[in-house]
Amino acid sequence: MELIVLPRLSLNHLQTITEESVKLCETIPELSAAIEKVNNVLEPFKEGMLKESLTAVDKKNTDWKRDRLTKGFIKSVRNELLFDHSDAEILETLKQLNKVVDKYGIEVTRLPLNAETAAIDNLLSDVAQIDITSLSNTGITRWIPKVNDANQAFKIANRDYNAKTTSNSAINSASSIAPSLRKSVNGLYAMLFGLIMMSPSDNLISTYKQLDTLVDTY
């Protein structure tokens, strides 16, 4: 029987193996002090994992949606201009609108996030200066409120993300706590190993073998 030592693990795997190890050892009263040490480090580690998981999922999703809608709007204007319109008013309006979308282009979706937000606001403002009533049957007008809503949604998601990041700034990151957590878990294994060396029992040995199998799976 050899002393179990944690291998190099990802943060997610470290959390999982720690929680499983604690569950396996909870039935052994002699390990209560070592388990308490692990839990004292595990809780702030989990808080740190939560902090790091505040990656901006909502922020990224809303940015992806406005990119998709903005590209769709620009392409719809360009595609409609290719249609053989017989109505001179529609054609003239399309040309004016095309000048605006060409001014910003698809590249607007590749700008830094805050710059993109401002550019889309400007794009919509320029579009608002054009009388697009004649385009009501082309399908182009349906894109404009969608683009506006998506840009506003991104602003809200961005503000929420910044607020959450600021409010969690006092929480240490999981990566900075990981070495202490590894040390406490290895200490738990070492204490169980020592108990077996001093006074082996079926329960101690069975638990140790389960821990050994658990660690070997990573």
C-alpha positions in Angstrom: 0.0 0.0 0.0 1.4 3.3 -1.1 0.6 6.9 0.1 -2.0 8.5 -2.2 -1.0 11.8 -3.7 -3.2 14.0 -5.9 -2.0 14.2 -9.5 -2.1 17.5 -11.4 -5.7 18.3 -12.0 -7.9 20.9 -13.6 -9.8 23.2 -11.1 -13.1 21.4 -11.9 -11.5 18.0 -11.3 -9.9 19.2 -8.1 -13.3 20.3 -6.8 -14.9 17.0 -7.8 -12.2 14.7 -6.3 -12.1 16.7 -3.1 -15.9 16.5 -2.6 -15.8 12.7 -3.4 -12.9 12.2 -1.0 -14.7 13.9 1.8 -17.8 11.8 1.3 -15.7 8.6 1.5 -14.0 9.7 4.7 -16.9 11.1 6.6 -17.7 7.7 8.1 -14.3 7.6 9.9 -14.5 9.7 13.2 -10.7 9.8 13.5 -10.6 11.9 10.3 -13.0 14.6 11.4 -10.2 17.1 12.1 -8.6 16.5 8.7 -12.0 16.7 7.0 -12.7 20.0 8.7 -9.4 21.4 7.3 -10.4 20.3 3.8 -13.9 21.9 4.1 -12.4 25.1 5.4 -10.4 25.5 2.2 -13.0 23.9 -0.1 -15.7 26.5 0.6 -13.6 29.6 -0.4 -12.3 27.5 -3.3 -15.9 26.9 -4.5 -16.7 30.6 -4.1 -13.6 31.3 -6.3 -14.9 28.9 -8.9 -18.2 30.7 -8.9 -16.4 34.0 -9.4 -14.4 32.6 -12.3 -17.5 31.2 -13.8 -18.9 34.7 -14.0 -17.3 34.8 -17.4 -19.7 36.7 -19.2 -21.9 34.0 -20.6 -24.8 36.5 -20.9 -22.5 39.1 -22.2 -21.1 36.8 -24.9 -24.5 35.5 -25.9 -26.0 39.0 -26.2 -23.0 40.1 -28.2 -23.3 37.1 -30.5 -27.0 37.9 -31.0 -26.5 41.5 -31.9 -23.6 40.6 -34.3 -25.9 38.1 -36.1 -28.7 40.7 -36.3 -26.4 43.5 -37.4 -24.9 41.4 -40.1 -28.4 40.3 -41.2 -29.5 43.9 -41.5 -26.5 45.0 -43.5 -26.8 42.0 -45.8 -30.5 42.5 -46.3 -29.9 46.1 -47.5 -27.2 45.0 -49.9 -29.2 42.0 -51.2 -32.4 44.1 -51.7 -30.4 46.6 -53.8 -29.6 43.8 -56.2 -33.3 43.2 -56.8 -34.8 44.7 -60.0 -37.0 47.3 -58.4 -39.2 49.3 -60.8 -40.3 51.8 -58.1 -37.8 54.7 -58.3 -38.6 55.8 -54.7 -37.7 52.4 -53.3 -34.5 52.3 -55.3 -33.4 55.7 -54.2 -34.2 54.9 -50.5 -32.2 51.7 -50.8 -29.2 53.6 -52.3 -29.3 56.0 -49.3 -29.6 53.1 -46.9 -26.8 51.3 -48.6 -24.5 54.3 -48.2 -25.1 54.2 -44.4 -24.4 50.4 -44.1 -21.4 50.7 -46.3 -20.1 53.4 -43.9 -20.0 50.9 -41.1 -19.9 47.6 -42.9 -19.8 44.1 -41.5 -16.6 45.1 -39.8 -18.6 46.9 -37.2 -19.2 43.6 -35.5 -15.4 43.0 -35.1 -14.8 46.2 -33.1 -13.9 46.1 -29.4 -17.2 45.5 -27.5 -17.7 49.1 -26.3 -16.7 50.6 -29.6 -19.1 48.2 -31.4 -21.9 49.4 -29.1 -21.3 53.0 -29.9 -20.9 52.3 -33.6 -24.2 50.4 -33.8 -25.9 53.3 -32.0 -24.5 55.6 -34.6 -25.5 53.3 -37.4 -29.1 53.2 -36.1 -29.1 57.0 -35.7 -28.0 57.5 -39.3 -30.7 55.0 -40.5 -33.3 57.0 -38.5 -32.5 60.1 -40.7 -33.8 58.3 -43.8 -37.4 58.0 -44.6 -37.8 54.2 -45.1 -41.6 54.1 -45.4 -41.3 52.9 -49.0 -39.4 49.9 -47.9 -42.1 48.5 -45.7 -42.8 45.6 -48.0 -39.2 44.6 -48.5 -38.5 43.0 -45.1 -35.6 45.4 -44.4 -37.5 47.5 -41.8 -38.1 44.4 -39.5 -34.4 44.2 -38.9 -34.0 47.7 -37.4 -35.9 47.3 -34.1 -34.2 43.9 -33.7 -30.8 45.4 -34.0 -31.7 48.2 -31.6 -33.1 45.7 -29.0 -30.0 43.5 -29.3 -27.7 46.5 -28.7 -29.7 47.6 -25.7 -29.7 44.1 -24.3 -25.9 44.0 -24.6 -25.6 47.3 -22.7 -27.6 45.8 -19.9 -25.7 42.5 -19.9 -22.4 44.5 -19.9 -23.5 46.6 -16.9 -24.7 43.5 -15.0 -21.3 41.7 -15.7 -19.3 44.7 -14.5 -21.4 45.0 -11.3 -21.0 41.3 -10.5 -17.3 41.5 -11.2 -16.9 44.5 -8.9 -19.0 43.0 -6.1 -17.0 39.8 -6.2 -13.6 41.5 -6.3 -12.9 40.6 -2.7 -13.3 36.9 -3.4 -10.0 35.1 -4.0 -9.7 33.2 -7.3 -10.0 29.4 -7.2 -6.6 29.1 -8.9 -4.9 31.0 -6.0 -6.6 28.7 -3.4 -6.0 25.4 -5.3 -2.5 24.8 -3.8 -3.9 25.0 -0.3 -6.8 22.7 -1.2 -4.4 20.2 -2.7 -2.3 20.3 0.5 -5.3 19.7 2.7 -6.6 16.8 0.6 -3.2 15.2 0.6 -3.1 15.7 4.3 -6.4 13.8 4.6 -5.0 10.9 2.6 -1.8 10.9 4.7 -3.8 10.8 8.0 -5.9 7.9 6.8 -2.7 6.1 5.7 -1.2 6.7 9.1 -4.2 5.3 10.8 -3.9 2.1 8.7 -0.3 1.8 9.5 -0.9 2.1 13.3 -4.2 0.2 13.6 -5.5 -1.3 10.4 -9.2 -2.2 10.1 -11.5 -3.4 7.3 -13.3 0.0 7.2 -10.1 2.0 7.0 -8.5 -0.2 4.4 -11.8 -0.3 2.3 -12.0 3.5 2.4 -8.4 3.8 1.4 -8.8 1.5 -1.6 -11.8 3.4 -2.8 -9.8 6.7 -2.5 -7.0 5.0 -4.4 -9.4 4.0 -7.2 -10.9 7.5 -7.2 -7.5 9.2 -7.7 -6.5 6.6 -10.4 -9.4 7.7 -12.5 -7.9 11.2 -13.0 
